[in-house]
Amino acid sequence: MAIIDYMVSMLRRDEEGQGLAEYALILALIAIVAIVALIFLGGQVSKILSTVGTSV
């Protein structure tokens, strides 16, 4: 029982750093997805925006 308590206390000690690392990984993943989406859909978005701009 003492071994389990020790292991749980070791895991809980790094919780704040782990949470920060998880947020950083999520932010990096969102940035990569946004960049890839802009690369593949950039031309179409540009056409749509220019169409809207000319109609206004």
C-alpha positions in Angstrom: 0.0 0.0 0.0 2.8 2.4 0.8 4.4 1.8 -2.7 1.1 2.8 -4.4 0.9 5.9 -2.3 4.4 6.8 -3.1 3.8 6.3 -6.9 0.6 8.4 -6.8 2.5 11.2 -5.0 5.2 11.1 -7.6 2.7 11.4 -10.4 0.8 14.3 -8.8 3.9 16.3 -8.2 4.5 17.1 -11.9 0.8 17.8 -12.6 1.2 21.6 -13.4 4.1 21.1 -15.8 2.2 18.3 -17.5 -0.9 20.4 -18.0 1.2 23.2 -19.5 2.8 20.7 -21.9 -0.5 19.4 -22.9 -1.8 22.9 -23.7 1.3 23.6 -25.7 0.8 20.4 -27.7 -2.9 21.2 -28.4 -1.9 24.7 -29.5 0.7 23.4 -31.8 -1.7 20.9 -33.3 -4.3 23.6 -33.9 -1.7 25.8 -35.5 -0.6 23.0 -37.8 -4.2 22.2 -38.8 -4.8 25.9 -39.5 -1.7 26.2 -41.7 -2.5 23.1 -43.7 -6.1 24.3 -44.2 -4.9 27.6 -45.5 -2.4 26.0 -47.8 -5.1 23.7 -49.4 -8.1 26.1 -49.2 -6.3 29.5 -49.6 -7.2 29.9 -53.2 -10.8 29.1 -52.7 -11.1 31.4 -49.8 -9.4 34.2 -51.7 -11.9 33.8 -54.6 -14.9 33.9 -52.2 -13.6 37.0 -50.4 -12.9 38.8 -53.7 -16.4 37.9 -54.9 -17.9 39.3 -51.7 -15.7 42.4 -51.9 -16.8 43.2 -55.5 -20.5 42.7 -54.7 -20.3 45.2 -51.8 
